[in-house]
Amino acid sequence: MNLRHSLLAALVAVLWGLNFVAIDFGLHANGREVPPLLFVAMRFLLVVFPWIFFIRKPDITWKAIIGVGLFMSAGQFGLLYLALALGMPAGLASLVLQAQVLLTVLLAAGFLRERPSRSQLAGVVLGVAGLAVVAVGRSAVAPVLPLIIVLGAALSWAAGNVIARQAKAASGLGLVVWSGAVVPLPLAGLSLLVDGPGAVFGTLADLQPATILSALYTAIFASLVGYGIWNRLLASYPSSAVVPFTLLVPVVGMSAAWLALGEVPTPAELAGGLLLLSGVATAVLTGRGRQVPRLGQRRGAGLAPVFVPGLGAGLRTGEADDDGRLAAEAGIRAGAREPDAR
């Protein structure tokens, strides 16, 4: 990539890394605890409206849209916000959530019959070892339940990845907005049941500025702006040139949490985190297949998003298949490219 686009990719990693600190600030604004499920509903209300009136519905089934909304958005962020509300450090959450990359590899093997390469399996083993070290280190200083909940969020995201890959929506941004419409009402209703009407309506009646700013940041900058830039880069370059920037996300997240929240990871958490990132890097950087495009396949066919390593609601980080990636590297594109990207 040229320098300008490399800087844009780095900017996206910064936006996504800061996302975790922004969520933490919003959940604990001025010492007041915001119901986490209600907060997720607020975020996705801003993701969906008014954008849904201007962005066309993806040309996929409603079943796929609802599935992505339930797993990639409602499940992932509902569990993530709950874990942060229960005391999971924001920086550590940004790291552990990267386990979704490894879980996606395993789920895709089970449900899509996509056989992982040896390097991907090695990455999964490294990542699992890293998570085990983090869990042991975490249990020595704090309850491990929030960590398990974040792993549940990563699993939910991975399930959404598989659904999105199978659906092959041409518009990634459209999928984010339209699938996001699944989130606000169910999670707001669940918050009424779990937290009670008093807590929900009391929070809405006395919204703190930090909570409002946090919701705006997570919806506009982390989801819409970051995702829009990411999609443009992926439309212009092979995924292998763009995806590695996602490895900066936990680095930014943990650094921001250290500076803004005073979170200092333990030696065990750091060691486990390095193992986990090593596993993710192994799966992402060396796990690409080398299939040859099938004879008679239409040029540019099958170029759809794969929602693998990234942070945010439905962040596309790869091409739909290795045939598409090889075609992209050869200069064949499903859509228009930016002139300066050639």
N, C-alpha and C positions, 0 to 999 in steps of 0.2 A: 504494500500500500504506500501511497505517497505520504508526505509528512502531515498534510492537513487532515487526511482521513485517519491516520494513525493517532493524531491528537484527539479527533472526534471519538474514536473507539476508546481511548483512555478516559475521555470525559464521561462516556457512558458508564464505564467501570466505577468512576468516582461517584456518579449519581446513584448507582445501585448500591455501592458500599455505604454511602451516607444514609441510605434508606432505612437501615436498621436503627441507627441512632435517632432519626426523625420519628420512627414508630415509638421508640422508648420514651422520648420526650412527650409525645402526644398521649401515651397511656398513663403517664404519671405527671400530668400538668399541675404545677403548683401544689403538689402533695395530694391531689385528688385523683382517685383511681377511676379511669374510664372503663366501662365494661368492654372487654376486648372484642366480642362478637359484634357489638353495636358499632365499634370503631371500624371494623372491617366493612360493615354495611355502609358506613359513611364514606369510606374510601371509594368503594365501587360505585356508589351513587355519583360521585364526581368523575369516575372513569367512564361511566355510561352516558350521562347527560351533561351537555346537550349533544354530544358527539354522535350518538346513535341516529340522530336525524339527518346527519350529513355523510355518514359512512355506510356504504352498501353492505347488506347482509352477505356473508361468505356463501359461496355456492356449494354448501355441504348440507347434510341432513340436520334437522332440528335435534335429533338424538345425539349427534356428535357435538353440536353446540352446547347442549345441556350437559353432556358428559364432561367436556372441557371446563365448563363453568363450575360444575360441582367439585371436580377433583383439583384442577389446576388453580382455580381462584378461591372458591369457598373453603374447600378442604385444606389446601396449603396455607392460606393466610389466616383462616380461622384458628388452626392449630398453632401457627407461628405466633400470632398475637396473644393467644392464650398462654403459650410458654413464656413469652416476655412479661406478661402480666404476673406470672407465677414466680418470676425472679431469674429467668434465663438471661445471662449477660448478652447484650446486643451484639458485641463483637464475636463472641463464641457462636451465637446463632448464625451469623453470616458465614462462619466456617462450616458448621455442621450441616447446614442446608445444602452445601455442595454435594452431599451424599446422594442427592437426587440424580446426579450424573451416573453414578454406579448402579443405583437402583433401576434407572431407565434401561441400562444395558441388560440387566437380568430380566426385567418385565418384557422387554422387546423379544428376548430369546424365548420366553415362555408363551407369549400371546401372539407375536407376529412371526414366529419361527425365524428370527434373524440370528443366525449363529454368531456369537461373539468371537473375535479373533483372540489369539493367545495373549497379545498385549493387553487387550481389554480385560480378559480374565485376570491377568497379573495385576492390572490396575484395581480391579474389584478386591482382590486379596489384600493389596497394600492399603486400600481405603478402609476395609473392614478392620484391619489391624490398627490403623490410626484411630478409628472410632472407638475401639476397645480401650486404647490407651487414654483417650479423652474421657471416656466414661469412668474408668478407674480413678483418674486424677480428679474428676469432678465429684465423685462420690465421697472423696476424702475431705472435701471442704464444704459441700452443699448437697441438698437432696438431688437425686438423679432424675426425678420425674420430669422436670422441664426439658431435660436433654432428650428423654424418650419421646416427649411430645413433638419436639423439633424433628426428630427422625420420622415420626408419623407424618409431619408436614412434608418432609422430603419424599416419603413414599406416595403421598397423595399427589404431589407434583409429578412424580415419575409416572403414575397412572394416567394423569392428564397428558403427559408427553406421548404416551402410547396411543391414546385416543386421537390426539391431534395429528400424529403421524399417519395413522390409518385413514383419517378423514382427508388429509392432503388439501387443506384450504389454501387457495391461491393468495388470499389477502390475510397476512398475519395480524395486521392492525385491526382489520375488520373482525377477526376472530376474538381478539382481546376485548373489543368494545361489546360485541353482541353476546359473547359468552359471559361477560361481566354482568349482564342484565339478570343472570340467574341468581346473583349473590345477595343484593340488598334486602329483599323481602324475607327470604328464609332465615338469614342470619339475624335480622332485626327481630323476627318472631321468636327465634331460638333464644335471643338475649332476653326477651320479655319473660320467657319461661324460666331461664336459668338465673338471671339477675333480679327479676321482679320488675313490675311496672314503676315502682318508686325510683329505683336506681336508673332505669332507662330514661324516664321523663325528667327526672331531676338533672341528669347529665345534659340532656338536650336543652333544658331551660337555662342552664348555667354553663354553656360551653366556654372553656378557657381559650384565650388567644393561641396558646401553644398547641392545643388540640386541633384547632381550625387550621393553623399553619402546617401542622404535621400532615393532616388529611390532604391538604392542597399539594404539599410536596410529593407525598407518596403517589397521588393520583396523576398529577400533571407531569412532574419532572421524572419520577422513577418509572412510571408506566408509559405515559403517552410520548413525552419528549425522548426519553432514553430509547424506548422501543422504536420510535420513528427513525431515529438516527441509525440504530442497529440494523433495521430492515434495509435502509438505503445502502449501507455498507455491504450487506450480504447480497444485494442485488448487483453489486459492482465487482465483487471480489470472490474468489474461492473461500469457502468456509474455513479452510485450514489457515488462511491469513487473518481471519477475524476472530475466530473462537478463542485463541489463546489469551486474548485480552480479558476474558471472564475470570481468569485466574487471579487478576488483580482485585476482584471484588472483595474477597475475605481479607486481603491485606489492607485495603482501604477501610473496610468495616471495623476490623480490630484496632487499627490505628486511630480512627475517629472515636471509637468507644473509649480508648485509653485517654485521649486528649479531652474529650467532652464529658465523659462519665466517670473517669478515673478507674476504669476496668483494667486490671493488670492480670493477664493470664498466668496460671501456674506453670512451672516447668513441664509437668506432665501434659497439660493442655497444649502447650507449644509443641512439644515433641509429637503428640498425637496429631496435631493439626498439620505439621509438616508431612507426616506419613499420609494423612488423608489427601492433602493437596498433591503429593507425589502420585498417589493412586489415580486421582482425577486427571492429572497431567498425562499420565501414561495412557489412560483410556481415551483422552481427547486427542492428544497429539500423535499417537502412534496406532490408534485403533481403526483407522480408515481402511476399508476394503479396497481391493484393486481389481474390481470386476471390469470386464470389457463390455461396452454398450452392445445390447442385443441387436442382431441384424434386423432391419426393417423397423426399428423403433423410430418414431417420429422425432425429428430434431427438437430438442427443448422439452420433450414430453417428460412428465414425472417430476418436474422441478417444483416441489412443494416444501413447506417448512418442516423442519424437524425441531422440536422444542426440547433441546437437550441442555447443555450447560449454560446457565445464565441466571440472572436474578431479576425478579419482577414477574408480573402476570403474563405468562405466555411469551417468553422472550425467545425469539427464533435464533438459533445459533448454528444451524447447519443446513445443508441441502437435503432434499427428501431421500435421495439414495446416492450410492457411489457412482452410478452411471451419470446422474445429473452433475455430480461434482466434477467428473472427468470431462464432461461436455463443457462445463463452465470454464475449466482450466484451458480448454482448447479454444475459447472465445465464443462459444455458443451460449446464448442467453435466452431465457424465456421472456424477458421483458427488456425495456430500454435500459442502457447503461449510461452513466454520466460520462460526458466527453473527456473530462480530465482523468478518468479512472482507467483509460485505455493505455 
